[in-house]
C-alpha cells in the first residue's frame, strides 16, 4: 500500500519514518516536511501547559515547573539542533 496519494512524491525516508518529506508531482517547489517539534520555545511549552492545566491537575506525574525550567535551560541548544536538522533536510531535498 502506498503511504501517499499518487500525485505526491516521497523525497526523504528513514528507518524510523516512511515519509519524512514530500513534494507534489510536477511541482517540486511545493514540499512538506514532517518532524517532531524539537524547536518549541519555553513560551510554547508554557502555553501548552496552561491549555492542558485541567488534565495535568488530575493526578498527573508531570512536573510542569521542572518541564518549563528544563525548556528554558535547553532553549539555545535545542534551537541549534533544529537548525542543523532543517539545513540537512534542505540539502537532501
ChimeraX attribute file (.defattr): number of C-alpha atoms within 10 A of each C-alpha:
attribute: neighborCount
match mode: 1-to-1
recipient: residues
	/A:1	3
	/A:2	5
	/A:3	9
	/A:4	11
	/A:5	8
	/A:6	9
	/A:7	10
	/A:8	16
	/A:9	18
	/A:10	17
	/A:11	17
	/A:12	17
	/A:13	12
	/A:14	8
	/A:15	6
	/A:16	7
	/A:17	11
	/A:18	11
	/A:19	18
	/A:20	16
	/A:21	19
	/A:22	20
	/A:23	19
	/A:24	16
	/A:25	14
	/A:26	10
	/A:27	11
	/A:28	13
	/A:29	10
	/A:30	10
	/A:31	16
	/A:32	13
	/A:33	14
	/A:34	11
	/A:35	11
	/A:36	7
	/A:37	8
	/A:38	12
	/A:39	17
	/A:40	14
	/A:41	18
	/A:42	18
	/A:43	12
	/A:44	13
	/A:45	16
	/A:46	16
	/A:47	12
	/A:48	11
	/A:49	17
	/A:50	13
	/A:51	11
	/A:52	11
	/A:53	12
	/A:54	9
	/A:55	11
	/A:56	15
	/A:57	10
	/A:58	8
	/A:59	7
	/A:60	9
	/A:61	8
	/A:62	10
	/A:63	9
	/A:64	16
	/A:65	10
	/A:66	10
	/A:67	15
	/A:68	18
	/A:69	12
	/A:70	12
	/A:71	20
	/A:72	14
	/A:73	12
	/A:74	13
	/A:75	16
	/A:76	13
	/A:77	12
	/A:78	16
	/A:79	15
	/A:80	12
	/A:81	13
	/A:82	18
	/A:83	13
	/A:84	12
	/A:85	13
	/A:86	14
	/A:87	11
	/A:88	11
	/A:89	15
	/A:90	10
	/A:91	7
	/A:92	10
	/A:93	13
